[in-house]
Amino acid sequence: MENSRTPIMKIAEKLGVSETAIRKRIRKMEKDGTIKKYTVEIDPRKLGYNAIALIGLDTVPEKLITTIDRLKEEKDIIHLYSVSGDHMIPAECWFRNFDEMKDFNKNRRRWKVSPRSVQQ
């Protein structure tokens, strides 16, 4: 689904079923947790964030939880992920400009987080 605000009538027409069938199916999916929530997708550039980066962060395994707790406090970090592979903690970050991103990278050294790479 591209747009969670698509009218039920339009969905029904597209699928060739009744509006009632779509409503019942949506209610069932909400009730059983298949549909968890309705949300929006924001364009960060429209909000003045012109440097969007996925930054791979590493720490020693025994400090993973405390590092994540520390990173959750950072205003520039929008999402933190946990993965296996090259980096323990990929972080989606929004910055107003590239100078803010450079400052972020300098500051993370004091958090004891390894700055192995930055992907833009």
N, C-alpha and C positions, 0 to 999 in steps of 0.2 A: 504494500500500500504506500503510495507516494504522499498522500495527504490525509491525515487523520480527521480532517474536517469535511471530507467528501460526503455529500448527502447520501443517506441510506437509499433513497430512491434511485440515485445514479448507480450505486453499487448493484442494486437489484436488477436494473436494466442491463448492466454490463454482463452479469452472471446468468441472466435469463430466469430469475426466480422472483418470488413475491417479496414485497417490502417486509411483510410479516416474518417470512422465513429468515431474512437477514437480521431483523431485530432480535428474534429468538436466538439465533446463532451468536450474535454479539453478546447478549445477556449471559448465555451459557459460558462463553469464553471468558467473560469478566468474572463470573462466579467461580469458575474452576482455576482461575489464575493464569490462563493462557494469555489474556490481555492484562498486563500488570498496571499500565497507566497510559494516559494520553499526554503527549509532550510536544515541545516545539524544537526546531533546529535553528539556532542563532548563527548569523553571519558575524563573526568577531570583528571583521573589518568595518562593518557598519557602526560598531560601538567604539571604534578608534584603536583597535588592536591590529597593527599592521605587520607584526612579526609573529607568526604562529610556528611553533617548533615542537617536534617530538624528540625529546632529549633522553638518551639512555643513561641511567644512573646505576652505579654499583656501590655495594658496601660489603663488608664481611658478613657471612651468613649469620653469625651470632648477634649482629646488630640490625638485622633486617627490620624487625618490628619497631624498634625505637627510631630507626631512620625513617620509616614510613610515617610514623606518628609526627616526626619533626617536619617532614615534607608536606603533610596535610595542612600545616599552618601557613604555608607560603601562598601569598595572594596571587602569584603568577601561575601557579600550578592549578590547572582546571581538572585534570583527571590523572590518576595514578593507576598503573596496570602491573600485574605480576605475570611474568613469562619465564620460560626456560630458553636458554640460548645466550646470545652475546651480552645482554644486560639484564640485571635482576629486576630493575624498576624503570620501565619506560614512563615518562611523564609528558603529558600534553600541556604545553605552556603557551600563554598568550601574553605578548608584550606590546606596548605602544609603538616601540621602534627597536632597531637593532642595538642601539646603545643600552637599552634596558636588558636585552638578552645577554649582552656581553657582561653587564654588571651581575646578572644572575649567575652566570658561569663562574665569575671570579669569587662571588660570595659562597658558592656551594663548597668550596675547599674547606672553609671553616666548619662545615657540618660533618666533615669526614666522609664525604661522598665523592667517589672517583669520577672525574669528568672524562670518560673514555671517548665519547663522540657526541656530536650534535648533528641532527638531521633536520633540514628545513624543507 
